[in-house]
Amino acid sequence: MSKIGVKVGFTYRVGPLDTNQYGRMDVEVHDIETDLPIDKQLKEAGLAINKVYDHILEKVDSEIEKIISMTTEQKK
């Protein structure tokens, strides 16, 4: 029984370009059983990913706001 996985990620700039601050998000689904219907497995994985993504995005947004605020304060 073969298993496969997939990973996707993106890097994004946080704050002004001269601050060289970046964030990165990755999503990975692994142990997909090739002998079972893939669509069902991906649908189930997608539901979990959506919940995790929403939670992490809320935290990341909060941290980005702090970074931007600190950067703005430092330039004053």
N, C-alpha and C positions, 0 to 999 in steps of 0.2 A: 504494500500500500504506500504510494508516493505521497509526499506532502510538499506543498509549495508556499511561498510567502511573497508579499509585495510591500514595498515601503515607498512613501512619497513624502517630500518635505520641501519647505521653502524658507528662505531667509529674507527678512525685511528690515529696512532701516528704521531706527527709532530716534526721533529728534533730528536736529539739524545735521547736515552732511559733515560739517567740520568737527562734530563730536565723535564720529566714528563709532556709533552705538548701533548694534544690530540685535535682532531677536531671531530665533529659529524655531520652527514647529515641524515636527515629524509625526507621521501616522504610519503605523506598521500593522499589517495583518499577516499572521504566519500560521503554520500548521493547517493550511487548507488541504483537506483530503481530496485527492484527485479522483478517488473511486466513488465519492458521494456527489450529489448535485451541488455544483459550485454556487449557483444563484442563491440557494437557500442559505448557505454558509455566509456568503457575502452580505445578504440582507440582515442576518443576525449580527454580524460584525458591524455593519453600518449603524444599527440601532445603538450599540454600545459606544461606537466611535462618536456619534452625535452627542450623547450624554457627557462623555469625557471631554470632548472638544468644547462644549458650552461651558463646562466647569473651568477648564484651563483658560479659555479665552477671557472669562470674567477676571480671573486672577492676573493674567498677563496685562489686560487693559488697565487694571489698578496699578500694577508696577510701572507700566509705561507712563501713566499720568505722573507718578512720583518722579521718574527720571526727567521728564519734560519740565516739571516744576523746578527740580534742582538745577537743571541746565539754565533755565530762565533766570533763576535767582543768582546764579554765578555770573551771568553776563551783566547784571545791574551794577 
